[in-house]
Structure formats: structure tokens, C-alpha cells
Amino acid sequence: MLSRTADHLFWMSRYTERAENTARMLNVSHETSLLPQSHAAAQQGWQGLLSISELLPQYTKLHGEVTAQGVMDFMVKDESNPSSIVSCLGAARENARAVRGSLTTEVWETLNQTWLEIKRMLRDGEFERDPGQFFEWVKFRSHLSRGVTVGTMLMDEAFHFLRLGTFLERADNTARLLDVKFHAVENEFFGSTNHRIQEYDFYHWSAVLRSVSGFEVYRKVYRDVIKPERVAELLMLRADMPRSLHASMNEVLSNLAMVGNAETDESHRRAGKLAAELKFGRIDEILDTGLHAYLMQFLNRVNELGTLISREFLIPVEA
């Protein structure tokens, strides 16, 4: 396969996954903002969302003060923001159009229809009327795109590059979500009653779990009250949790193995090392050494892996 074709397929799936994850993060921030909390905590939550995507400087330059509505508009419909939902879906559609011959008709029509529909929805004000419903629609279209890909495409190199982009992006976004949400509650209720803290924790962590479709999974696995350390374990170390870091890196590793050769051993080795550390890791050890430090290191290594994959398989990022 030509590296240019592989590059378009890889980024098509990354942008689709990024749009979904942005919708998930916005939805959990929107739900969390409805909980009783101080103005400073609410402000910090929206700033944290921008920090996840490393967009705080760009936002403040364009819009100044961080507000809930300003962040929502910036992350959903601002086409000058390359990480907004509308920009991601547009980029996914353009990458798909560039390699139309490598996709089935169903895959192309799904992505094209998603792009046309989101433009209509934003024009008609559907996002402002019901943000929660809009975010559910974005998630549904991403599910549909993945389902059509698995259900109609030949499982050749094109398919594996699509899957590779999806799960590399998912690992990155899950780690970012975990990091910012664990920091969001560190100082909010210092000095409050224990009952008040527990009450907040339940709704906060319920929202975080729902943002990754993990609430029912948590209940099934742990059968207990929601505890932050178990939320971290579920979203990091459980290989049977579809959106966990471990499950995502297992998929990255298996798809790399399907397209790799003797000249691409380094990316396979690094992905395997990351997957192995998650497989044999323990949440108590990670928390003892510092969750934030661990997640920052993980994000740096995933970013380096993405750059290495680009250099070995695709059009190099530096170009």
C-alpha cells in the first residue's frame, strides 16, 4: 500500500475517533457543571477541558475569559479550531474522499452523510437547543462509522491502518480524560463534611464513567459503590473494558503486527512494551507513584509512538 493512502486512512479514523471523544468530554463537563459547586471549580473544569486538548492559549487569544458557552462553541462549531467536532468530522470526510477507492460505498456514504448532517444541525441551532442530544448524535455516528467499517471492509492493510488510527487516538483521549478529571476534585471540597464529599464523588465519577460508556460495566465488574481508584483501574488496566488504555494498546499492537515487517520493528516493540506494562501493572503501585505523572508519561510515549508510526509507515509528521 502507498504510504499516502495509508496516511489518509490512518488520519480518517483518528479524526472520527477524536470527534467522538471530544463529544464525550464535553458531555461529562456539561453534566458536571450542573452539580452544586463553586464558580471557581466550574471555571477550573472548563479550563481543564481546554488543557486536555492543549487549546487553552488558542482559546484565550480568540475569546478571552473562559466561560461554559464559550468553550462549548469553540470545541463544537469553531472551524478555526482544528480539534473542534465540526473540524474533525470535516477532516475525516476529506481524508476519506482522498482514498475513496480504498473504502466501501457504505463507509464513504456514512462519513459523507455525517458531514452534511452536522452542517445542517449547526445551521438550524440544534446544538444550542439540546447539547446532550447533539453529543449523543456525534457518538452514534462514530459508532456507525466503526460498525460499517468492520462489517463491510476487506480485512486487508487498509482495514488495519483504519483500526490502528482509531485505537491510538482512543488511548490518548482516555488518558487525557482521566488525568483532568482526577485533578478536578482534588481541592474542591477541602474542609467539607465527609458526607458532602461522598455525595459529590458519586455524581462526579458517575459522569466520568458515563462519558466512556463505563457506568454499567463498573457495576458489573465491581458490584460496589463508585471509588476513584477503581474508576482508574477500570479505565487503565482492564483489558476487557473497550475504552481502557490496556484494551486500546492491545488493539494497536495487534494491528501493527498485521502491517509490520522487519523494517518496522521499533514501533511494534514500543507498542508491545506499553501494552505489557498495562497488562502487568497494579493500580495501587500507580497511585503510590502518582497518577498524574504516570498519565503524562503515558501520553508522551503514545505521542512518540504515533510519530514513529508516521515515520515508518505513513507520510512523516515533520513533512
Backbone torsions as a table, in degrees:
resi	resn	phi	psi	omega
1	MET	NA	139.7	176.5
2	LEU	-64.5	141.5	-179.0
3	SER	-62.8	-32.2	179.2
4	ARG	-65.8	-41.4	177.6
5	THR	-64.1	-46.1	178.6
6	ALA	-60.4	-38.1	-179.9
7	ASP	-63.2	-44.8	178.7
8	HIS	-63.2	-41.8	180.0
9	LEU	-65.7	-44.0	179.8
10	PHE	-59.5	-48.2	-177.2
11	TRP	-77.2	-27.6	173.6
12	MET	-57.9	-48.2	-178.3
13	SER	-73.0	-33.4	177.8
14	ARG	-64.5	-44.1	-178.9
15	TYR	-66.9	-37.3	177.3
16	THR	-63.8	-45.4	178.1
17	GLU	-64.7	-37.6	-179.6
18	ARG	-65.6	-40.1	177.4
19	ALA	-60.6	-43.8	179.1
20	GLU	-63.3	-45.2	-178.1
21	ASN	-68.2	-33.9	174.7
22	THR	-63.7	-42.3	176.9
23	ALA	-61.6	-40.7	179.3
24	ARG	-64.4	-44.6	-179.0
25	MET	-67.3	-40.1	177.1
26	LEU	-64.2	-38.8	-179.0
27	ASN	-65.8	-43.2	-180.0
28	VAL	-69.4	-34.7	177.2
29	SER	-68.1	-38.9	177.9
30	HIS	-64.0	-44.5	179.3
31	GLU	-66.9	-41.3	-179.9
32	THR	-64.5	-35.3	-179.0
33	SER	-65.9	-18.6	179.2
34	LEU	-82.8	-10.6	178.4
35	LEU	-76.4	153.2	175.9
36	PRO	-61.9	122.8	-179.5
37	GLN	-165.2	164.5	179.9
38	SER	-72.8	160.6	177.5
39	HIS	-61.7	-39.0	-179.4
40	ALA	-63.1	-39.6	179.4
41	ALA	-66.7	-41.0	178.2
42	ALA	-63.3	-42.4	178.3
43	GLN	-61.4	-42.7	-179.8
44	GLN	-64.2	-35.8	179.1
45	GLY	-63.1	-43.6	179.7
46	TRP	-72.0	-34.4	174.8
47	GLN	-65.0	-38.4	178.2
48	GLY	-61.8	-37.4	178.2
49	LEU	-62.0	-41.6	177.0
50	LEU	-67.4	-36.2	179.8
51	SER	-66.6	-33.9	177.8
52	ILE	-52.8	-46.0	-176.3
53	SER	-93.4	6.4	179.5
54	GLU	58.0	42.8	-176.0
55	LEU	-117.7	5.0	-177.4
56	LEU	-60.2	-46.0	178.5
57	PRO	-61.0	-41.4	180.0
58	GLN	-65.5	-40.3	-179.8
59	TYR	-64.3	-50.0	-177.0
60	THR	-63.9	-31.9	177.5
61	LYS	-66.0	-38.0	-177.1
62	LEU	-86.9	-37.8	-169.4
63	HIS	-122.2	-9.4	178.7
64	GLY	76.4	-119.5	-174.9
65	GLU	-63.3	139.9	178.8
66	VAL	-79.8	119.1	175.9
67	THR	-129.3	158.4	-178.7
68	ALA	-58.9	-49.5	-177.9
69	GLN	-67.3	-37.0	178.8
70	GLY	-63.1	-43.7	179.4
71	VAL	-66.5	-42.7	179.8
72	MET	-59.7	-47.2	-179.9
73	ASP	-63.6	-42.9	-177.9
74	PHE	-63.7	-39.8	-175.8
75	MET	-88.2	-9.1	-179.3
76	VAL	-107.3	-53.1	-167.2
77	LYS	-123.5	6.4	178.7
78	ASP	-83.8	108.2	-176.4
79	GLU	-75.4	-11.1	174.1
80	SER	-78.9	-13.5	176.2
81	ASN	-95.0	110.8	-176.4
82	PRO	-65.6	-14.7	179.6
83	SER	-101.8	4.3	176.4
84	SER	-68.6	160.0	-178.2
85	ILE	-60.6	-44.6	-178.6
86	VAL	-66.1	-36.8	178.1
87	SER	-67.8	-41.2	-179.8
88	CYS	-64.3	-44.9	179.8
89	LEU	-67.2	-34.5	175.7
90	GLY	-67.0	-41.8	178.4
91	ALA	-66.2	-38.7	176.8
92	ALA	-61.4	-43.4	-179.6
93	ARG	-66.0	-39.9	179.8
94	GLU	-68.1	-39.2	176.3
95	ASN	-65.3	-38.4	178.0
96	ALA	-66.1	-39.8	-179.8
97	ARG	-64.0	-33.4	-179.1
98	ALA	-68.9	-24.5	-179.4
99	VAL	-124.5	39.3	-177.0
100	ARG	-52.0	-36.2	-177.9
101	GLY	-70.3	-16.9	179.6
102	SER	-92.3	-4.4	-177.5
103	LEU	-110.9	154.8	172.5
104	THR	-76.5	161.5	179.0
105	THR	-58.5	-39.3	-178.5
106	GLU	-63.9	-40.6	179.7
107	VAL	-64.8	-47.4	-179.8
108	TRP	-62.1	-45.9	-177.1
109	GLU	-65.7	-34.2	177.1
110	THR	-63.4	-47.5	-179.7
111	LEU	-67.6	-41.1	-179.4
112	ASN	-65.7	-42.8	179.5
113	GLN	-65.8	-36.6	177.4
114	THR	-60.9	-44.1	179.9
115	TRP	-64.2	-45.9	179.9
116	LEU	-64.2	-38.8	-176.5
117	GLU	-71.3	-39.3	-178.7
118	ILE	-68.2	-34.5	176.4
119	LYS	-63.0	-41.3	178.9
120	ARG	-66.3	-43.4	-177.7
121	MET	-63.7	-41.9	179.0
122	LEU	-68.2	-37.5	178.3
123	ARG	-65.2	-35.3	-177.9
124	ASP	-87.0	-1.4	177.5
125	GLY	78.3	20.5	-178.4
126	GLU	-68.5	-30.2	178.1
127	PHE	-64.2	-45.6	-179.4
128	GLU	-66.5	-34.9	-177.9
129	ARG	-68.5	-38.2	-177.8
130	ASP	-152.8	83.9	-178.7
131	PRO	-56.4	-40.8	-178.7
132	GLY	-60.3	-43.3	179.1
133	GLN	-66.2	-37.8	177.6
134	PHE	-62.7	-44.9	179.6
135	PHE	-64.0	-37.0	176.6
136	GLU	-63.2	-38.0	178.3
137	TRP	-63.5	-43.2	179.1
138	VAL	-61.1	-44.2	178.4
139	LYS	-62.7	-42.1	179.8
140	PHE	-62.2	-42.3	-179.5
141	ARG	-66.5	-33.9	176.4
142	SER	-68.5	-42.5	175.3
143	HIS	-58.3	-43.6	-178.7
144	LEU	-63.2	-41.9	179.4
145	SER	-61.3	-46.1	178.7
146	ARG	-65.6	-41.3	-179.7
147	GLY	-63.2	-42.2	178.4
148	VAL	-66.0	-37.3	178.2
149	THR	-62.2	-49.4	-179.2
150	VAL	-67.0	-35.0	-173.7
151	GLY	-84.0	-16.8	-174.3
152	THR	-126.1	-18.9	-174.4
153	MET	-90.5	144.5	172.3
154	LEU	-62.3	137.3	-177.6
155	MET	-83.6	65.4	-179.9
156	ASP	-107.9	-161.0	-177.7
157	GLU	-62.0	-37.9	179.8
158	ALA	-58.5	-44.9	179.2
159	PHE	-61.0	-43.6	-176.7
160	HIS	-69.7	-33.8	175.7
161	PHE	-69.1	-34.9	174.4
162	LEU	-61.5	-47.2	-178.9
163	ARG	-67.0	-37.1	179.6
164	LEU	-60.0	-46.1	178.6
165	GLY	-63.5	-41.5	-179.2
166	THR	-59.0	-49.7	-171.7
167	PHE	-81.7	-25.5	173.1
168	LEU	-67.4	-42.4	177.3
169	GLU	-65.3	-39.4	-179.2
170	ARG	-64.6	-43.2	178.1
171	ALA	-60.0	-44.1	179.8
172	ASP	-61.2	-47.5	-175.1
173	ASN	-72.1	-36.2	177.3
174	THR	-64.4	-40.8	178.3
175	ALA	-63.8	-41.3	179.1
176	ARG	-65.2	-43.0	179.0
177	LEU	-60.9	-47.1	179.6
178	LEU	-59.3	-45.3	-175.8
179	ASP	-62.3	-48.5	-175.6
180	VAL	-71.4	-34.7	-178.2
181	LYS	-75.5	-29.6	175.7
182	PHE	-72.1	-31.3	178.4
183	HIS	-77.2	-24.9	-172.6
184	ALA	-64.6	-27.8	-174.8
185	VAL	-105.5	5.2	-174.0
186	GLU	-61.2	-43.8	-173.3
187	ASN	-115.4	-1.2	-170.8
188	GLU	-62.9	-41.1	-173.9
189	PHE	-116.3	31.6	175.9
190	PHE	-61.7	123.2	179.7
191	GLY	91.3	-5.2	179.3
192	SER	-80.6	168.8	178.4
193	THR	-68.9	153.8	-179.9
194	ASN	-61.5	-38.3	178.6
195	HIS	-60.9	-42.8	-178.8
196	ARG	-63.9	-41.2	179.5
197	ILE	-63.6	-46.3	-178.4
198	GLN	-63.6	-38.7	179.2
199	GLU	-63.7	-44.1	178.4
200	TYR	-64.5	-44.7	-178.8
201	ASP	-55.0	-43.7	-177.1
202	PHE	-59.3	-49.8	-177.1
203	TYR	-70.6	-36.6	179.4
204	HIS	-64.2	-51.4	-176.7
205	TRP	-73.8	-27.2	172.6
206	SER	-61.7	-43.1	179.1
207	ALA	-64.9	-40.6	178.4
208	VAL	-62.7	-45.3	179.6
209	LEU	-63.6	-41.6	179.1
210	ARG	-64.5	-30.3	-178.7
211	SER	-66.6	-21.8	177.1
212	VAL	-115.5	22.8	-179.9
213	SER	53.5	41.2	-174.7
214	GLY	-115.6	4.3	-176.0
215	PHE	-65.4	-50.9	179.7
216	GLU	-66.1	-35.9	178.5
217	VAL	-62.8	-43.4	178.9
218	TYR	-58.6	-46.9	-180.0
219	ARG	-60.5	-39.2	-178.5
220	LYS	-70.3	-38.1	-176.1
221	VAL	-78.6	-46.1	-170.5
222	TYR	-103.3	-26.1	178.5
223	ARG	49.5	46.1	-175.2
224	ASP	-152.6	174.5	175.4
225	VAL	-62.4	157.5	-177.4
226	ILE	-76.7	123.2	178.3
227	LYS	-121.4	136.8	-176.1
228	PRO	-54.6	-40.9	-177.7
229	GLU	-65.9	-31.5	177.8
230	ARG	-77.5	-32.3	173.1
231	VAL	-60.5	-45.1	178.5
232	ALA	-61.6	-44.6	179.7
233	GLU	-61.5	-44.3	-179.3
234	LEU	-61.6	-42.8	-174.0
235	LEU	-88.4	-4.4	178.4
236	MET	-114.7	-50.5	-164.9
237	LEU	-107.0	-11.3	-177.7
238	ARG	-82.6	115.0	179.9
239	ALA	-71.7	-17.7	-178.7
240	ASP	-95.4	3.8	174.3
241	MET	-95.8	113.4	-168.7
242	PRO	-55.5	-31.1	-175.8
243	ARG	-104.7	13.2	179.8
244	SER	-75.4	162.1	176.2
245	LEU	-61.6	-41.6	-178.6
246	HIS	-63.3	-48.8	-179.8
247	ALA	-62.6	-40.6	-179.3
248	SER	-64.4	-43.8	-179.4
249	MET	-70.9	-30.9	173.8
250	ASN	-61.3	-41.6	178.8
251	GLU	-67.7	-41.1	176.7
252	VAL	-58.9	-45.8	-178.2
253	LEU	-62.9	-46.3	-176.8
254	SER	-67.6	-36.2	179.0
255	ASN	-75.3	-32.0	173.3
256	LEU	-63.3	-39.0	179.8
257	ALA	-62.4	-31.0	-177.8
258	MET	-77.0	-22.9	-178.1
259	VAL	-113.4	-4.8	-174.5
260	GLY	-80.5	168.6	174.2
261	ASN	-150.4	-171.3	-175.1
262	ALA	-63.3	-23.5	-177.5
263	GLU	-88.3	-4.0	-177.9
264	THR	-120.0	28.6	-176.6
265	ASP	-65.8	-30.2	-173.9
266	GLU	-66.4	-43.1	178.7
267	SER	-65.2	-38.2	177.6
268	HIS	-65.1	-39.7	-179.9
269	ARG	-64.9	-44.4	-177.9
270	ARG	-67.9	-40.7	177.3
271	ALA	-63.6	-40.8	179.1
272	GLY	-64.7	-37.2	178.9
273	LYS	-66.7	-42.9	177.6
274	LEU	-62.0	-45.8	-180.0
275	ALA	-63.3	-39.1	-179.4
276	ALA	-66.1	-40.4	179.4
277	GLU	-64.3	-36.5	177.1
278	LEU	-73.0	-35.4	-180.0
279	LYS	-64.6	-41.7	-174.6
280	PHE	-103.4	5.5	179.8
281	GLY	-76.4	159.2	176.7
282	ARG	-125.3	137.4	-174.1
283	ILE	-66.7	-34.1	179.9
284	ASP	-64.9	-36.7	178.1
285	GLU	-68.3	-39.8	179.3
286	ILE	-65.1	-43.3	179.9
287	LEU	-67.7	-34.9	178.7
288	ASP	-65.1	-37.7	-178.8
289	THR	-85.3	-14.0	177.6
290	GLY	113.2	112.0	-177.8
291	LEU	-64.9	-43.0	-178.7
292	HIS	-59.7	-46.1	-179.7
293	ALA	-62.8	-40.2	179.6
294	TYR	-63.7	-46.5	-177.5
295	LEU	-68.0	-36.9	176.8
296	MET	-63.4	-41.9	177.3
297	GLN	-64.8	-41.0	178.4
298	PHE	-61.5	-44.9	-179.8
299	LEU	-63.1	-40.5	177.8
300	ASN	-62.8	-40.3	-178.5
301	ARG	-71.9	-36.1	175.8
302	VAL	-65.9	-39.5	177.4
303	ASN	-63.8	-42.8	176.6
304	GLU	-63.7	-38.2	178.0
305	LEU	-64.1	-42.3	177.8
306	GLY	-61.3	-41.1	177.4
307	THR	-64.4	-40.4	179.6
308	LEU	-66.3	-41.3	176.9
309	ILE	-61.5	-41.2	177.6
310	SER	-61.3	-41.7	-178.1
311	ARG	-69.9	-36.4	-175.4
312	GLU	-86.2	-29.0	-173.6
313	PHE	-120.0	-34.0	-165.6
314	LEU	-113.5	-160.0	172.2
315	ILE	-82.8	120.2	-174.7
316	PRO	-53.5	139.4	-178.9
317	VAL	-58.3	-37.0	-177.3
318	GLU	-61.1	-28.1	-179.3
319	ALA	-74.1	NA	NA
